[in-house]
């Protein structure tokens, strides 16, 4: 990158600040509830500003000086030097349980013989009783033989990823994977998902066009029973979309492997996700976190409002 964009006009800066205030309020509320105090967040932001300016805003053929980093970030030169000497903390490693679990869930939701004729994950017996009948043990062993299937099952039941039905079969939570319990796993996925969502949104703001898909339907006030129905519908169609994209991605990955194109130079990383959020309008007004006005549509979705 050759350098930062020119300083935005005053009105644009005001809009960005207003956007940040609205966007960060839920995060700040969460941090306060978890007793993550401002001094820690401030140190983290300073370090991150230096890290991003160093990696993304260097000038070709020129050494990135402390003075330039101070100019880019607004952080005093002494503080820039101190942060450089300490080194960036780096990202936390992926919890080991997630890597294995994600691979198992991907197979169970998108690959035969773990799915039924309609493409849904089958209920699985714990052990294979005869022949090559699909079972949970066989599913786990198809990914790794180093972890005992019973250990995986016990942990998944604890986290809410799977359950045992009335017939004694293992049933996948239709909304996996994120676990319903297990803070480390959930925090890991929140970081990944929000990082890419923010990257898509920032990319769209920086462009005259919208290179990334980022759309939502927004209604400022509906009866509670209507919101419950819409929430259930959103979960249903959202899960269907995730399964469909996952199935196609696995097929395309298989085709790439067959061509010997597993790690080509033109490869890209992709994230596709869905979300739903609702809150009582009186509670939202009390927090001053949202406007009661329905958003101006940026894509025609009929009688609804899109953002």
N, C-alpha and C positions, 0 to 999 in steps of 0.2 A: 504494500500500500504506500502511495506517495506521500500521504499526509492527511491531516484531518480536514473535514469540510470547513468552509469559512464560518465564522461565528454567526449564529442565526440572528435575524432581526429581533428587536425587543419583543414584538408581539408573538413571534414564534417561540422565543425563550419562555414567555409567560405561558403559552399553551403547553410546552413541554413540562414545566413545573407543575401545572394543574394536572396533567396526565400522570406524572409521577406521584403526586399526592393521592390521587384516587387509586392508582395501581398498587401503591405500597401500603395503604392502610390495613388491608387484611393481613399482610405479612408482619407489620409492626404489632398488630394485635396478637398474632400468634407468638411472636418473640417475647412480648411482655408476659403473656400467659405462661411461657416456659422459662421465665426469669433470665432471658438472654438480654443483657442490658446494653445501653447505647455505646459505652466505651469499647466493648468488644466488637460491635458492628462497625463502629467508626474505624477501628484499626484494620478490620477486614476490608472495608471499602478502600482505604488508602492503599493497602497492599495490592488490591485488585486493580485500582486505577493505574498504578505503576506497571503491573504485569501486562495489562491490555495495551497501554501506551507503548511499552517496549516491544511487544510481539506484533502489533498491528499498525503502528504509525511511525515506523522507522523510515528514514530517507535513504534511497538507494545510493550506495557509494559513500555514505557519510556515517561517522560514528555517532551513536545516540548518546548525547551528553546529559549530565544531570540538569543543566540549565534548560535543555529542550524538554526533558521530562517534566520539569517544574512548570514550564510554559504550557504544556499540553494539559496537565492535570490540575494546576492551581495549588499544588502542594509545595511547601517551602523546600528549597534545595537541601537544607540540612536534613529535613525529614525524608526526602527522596533518597539521599545517600544512606541514611540509617536503615531504611527499608531494604535497599539493595544489599547492604551488608548482612542483614538478617536472613535474607532469602525468602522466597514465597513459600507459604505453607503447603501448597499443592492440594490436589483433590484427594478426598478420602477414597481408599480402594473400594471396589465393588464388594459387598458382603458375599462371601463364598456360597452361602445358601441360595442366593439369587441366581447366580450363573447356572447352577444345576437345575433349579426349579423352573427357570424360564425355558430351558431346553426341553424339559419334560412336558410342560404345559403346551409349548409350541407343537410338539408331536401329537399330544392328546387332542388338540383342537384343529389340526390341519393335515393329518396324515393317516392313511389306512395302515393297520386295521383298527386304529383307536377311535375312528369316527364311524357313525352309522350312515345309512343310505342318504340321509338328509344333511350330512355334513356336521352333525352334532357329536360332541364327545360321548362315547359310550360309557355306561356304568361298567366298572371292571371288577371281576373277582380278585381277591387279594393275591391268590396263588393260581398258577396254571395247573388244572387238575388232569387234563388229558390233551394230547396232541399239541397243536400250536395255537390253541384258543387264547385270545388276548386276555391279559391279566395285568394288574397293577405292578406286580413284581417283574413281569416281562417288559413292561413299559419302562420302568426305572432302569433295568439292566440294559435296555437298548441304548441308553444314554451313557450310563456308567456302571461298571461292575465293582467299583471301589466303595460304594455306599450301599448299606443294606436297605432294601425296599421298606422294611418295617420301620426303620428309623425315619425315612422320608415321610411315610404315612403318618406316623405319630406327630411329627412336626407340622405337617400340613393340616392335620385336624386341629392342632393347637392354634394355628394361624388363621384358620377359617378358609383355607384354599380348597379343602376337600372335606367330605363327610361320609358316613356310612349310612346307607339307606335301610329300609325295613327288611330287604332281602339279603343284607350283609355285603352288598357290593359297594365299592368305592366310587363316589360321585364327585365330579369336579364342580366346584363353585362356578356358575355360569359367568361370573364377572371376574374370574381370575385372569390375569394376575395383576391386581395388587392384593396382598393379604389383608384380611379384616383386622388382624392383630399383628404385632411385631413391628415396633417403631423403627428399627434400623432399616428393615426392608422397605417400609412405606416412605421413609424419608429419602432413601436412595432414589426411588422412582419419582417422587415429587421433584427432586433436583433435576433429574434427566428430562422429565416432561415439561416443566416450566422453563428450563433453559432453552429448549427447542421452540416452545411456543413464543417466548419472548424474542428469540432470534428471528423467527418468521415475521412477527409483528414489526420489529425494528427494521428488517429488510424491506417490508412493504412501505413503512414510513419514509425510508431513504430513497425510494424509487417512485418515479411518476406512474409506473404501472404497479400491479400487485402480483409479483412472481410466485408467491406462496399462498396456498389455500388457507384462509383464516376467516371464517364466517360464523355468525351466531344468530339465533332468533331470540328476541327480547320482548317481553311484555311487562310493563311496570306494575300492573295490578290485575290479578285474577282471583276468583274464589279458591279457597284451599283445596276443595275436591277436584277442581279443574287442574290445579297444579299437580296434585297427586297422580291424576291420569296422564298428564303430559310427561311427568317424570318417569313413570313406568314405560311409556311409549319411547321416550328418549333412550332409556336403558336397552330396550328391546332392539330398536333399529340401530343403535350405536354398536351393540355387540355383534349384530349381523354384519355391519360394515367392517368392524375389526377382523372378524373371522374371514370375510371375503378377501380383504387386502392381504391378510396373513397367508391364506391359501395360495394366492397368486404369487406372492413374494417367494414362498418356498418352491413353487414350480419354476420361477425364473432363476432362482439360485441353483436348482438342480440342472437346468439347461446350461447355465454358465459353467458349472463344473464339468459337464460333458464336453463342452468346447475347450476346456483347459483354460478358461478365462476367470479364474477364481480371484485373482488379485491384480486386475488390469489397472493401468494408469488412469483411465477415465472412470474408475469406479467412484460412486458417491454414497454417502450415508443418508438414509431417509427415515423420518418419523411421521407416523400418522396416528392421531389420537382424537378422542371425543370427551366431552365433559358436560355435566348438567349441574346447575346451582339454583337454589331457590331459598328465599328468606322471607319472613313476615314483613310486610311493608312498614308497619309501625316500628319494628325493631331496626330496620334498615334506616328509617328516617332519624331515629334516635342516635344512630352512629354517624349520620351525615356522610354515608359512604357512597350513596347513589342518588341519582335524580329520579323523581317520580315520573318524569316524562319518558315516553318510549323513544328509543333511539331512531335516528334518521337512517332509513334503509340504505345500504350500499350494494344490495343485490335484491332483485325483485323476487320476493317469496310470497306473493299473493297479498292477502289481507293482513299478514303479520308484519312485524318489524324485524329487520336484520341489522346486525352490527358487524 
